[in-house]
Amino acid sequence: MTVTDWRTQFDHTDPGYSAAPYAIWDELRESCPVARSERFRGMWVPTRYDDVVAVAHDTTTFSSRSPIVTEYLAMAEFGVMAPPISSDPPYHTAIRRLLLPFFAPKPIEALRPRVVAIADDLIDAFVDADGCDAAVQFSQHVPVRLIAHLLGVPEEEGDRFRGWVHDLLEVGISDFATAMLALQDFFGYFREQMLARRDAPGDDLVSYLAHATIRSSGEGQSGNLVEASADEDRPLTDQELLGVVLLMVVAGIDTTWSAIGSTIWHLAGHPDDRDRLVADPGLWPVALEEFLRAYAPVTMARELAVDTEFQGCPMHAGDPLLLPFPAANRDPSVFERADEVVIDRAHNRHVAFGVGIHRCLGSNLARLEVQAAVQRFIERVPPFRLADPDAVTWSAGQVRGPRSLPLVFER
Ligand code: HEM
């Protein structure tokens, strides 16, 4: 049902929202900064920067046990964990600490040649044509191949990965059966990988997790299936390991795919920005942050752990809350010319990667992928424009980015 009043019917799967959310956020920030929707089990939706940040910091009131809002039941009730994103302290701290070395700046920077090689391989296939679909032929493949590489599985498994993400994050939030089938297929595939790496480890993330230990005090983690008993080191359970891998696939693919696609979409409509970046690649670090601010792809969710009042709203334990970091990034009280893309913006405290204890663990990897892939794209592909602005389609749900992006090359 099409939304007629965003204050009471907020729906992040509405096609109008995924095509153009900016005016909706502006209207809500001014008239009803914390909306309450009749949809998605009565979720709350803050839209101001300060409110989004306050919720993210208050992990006692706003639990991460259900980081995706679904129509039918709280994610925690699925019995599926995806730590650390689906957990609260102290368990969260233990799992996050385990993963940190894998995503540190040095090992991630070592992946740069791999990203450039993937980008070159993809560009080779269309650079001599009259145009391409930059979402279908380019942006979606970069993160899929990288994540496959990190998990130590063949890069050709990409189609399967993309299918899981689509079925879970887009279709699955309103369709329980599709979500369950995707999870079944995912767990079947990676259970085999896990068992193989226990016997014969490689230098990939699955092998690392299969042989790692954590110390978790196990204080009855709601949303986590593990109830560890003591303060002692222990290996990850199968469910924990598969949960972390699930998160890598869900958090690492369509997020980055969306950021790469949105950046190319912007450059297609702003040849002046494209020309500046080609002429002066030294602009990239600052420009990248601006693309991430303006086209932040990821909206997260929380679940009320207790009854509380927030900005005058009476919230109850169990209520879902949508946490739109992209709306915070467009708040004019924090960012001058918030709705403009200023590629040399000097002050940019954006929250595209979240804020607080759950801040994106993969941010070094995401930055590397977006910058290296798009830089290569604009260096090698002739000047380009949108073939037809109306032909561009955007994903629905908690991750937003172009899914079809037809371009024409201007030779
Ligand atoms: C442009 C791309 C990306 C964006 C915009 C993004 C955004 C985010 C955001 C907003 C969060 C905060 C979640 C919360 O507060 O609940 C998050 C968490 C996380 N992200 Fe990313 N992400 C991106 C790419 C990646 C990649 C490539 C990976 C790894 C392969 C990754 C792994 C994670 C993990 C593991 C967490 C959970 C951290 C925790 O709970 O402590 N992300 N991401």
Residues whose N, C-alpha, C, O or C-beta is under 5 A from the ligand:
A	BS01	HEM	P84 I85 R96 M248 A251 G252 T255 T256 A259 P297 V298 M300 V351 A352 F353 G354 I357 H358 R359 C360 L361 G362 L365 A366
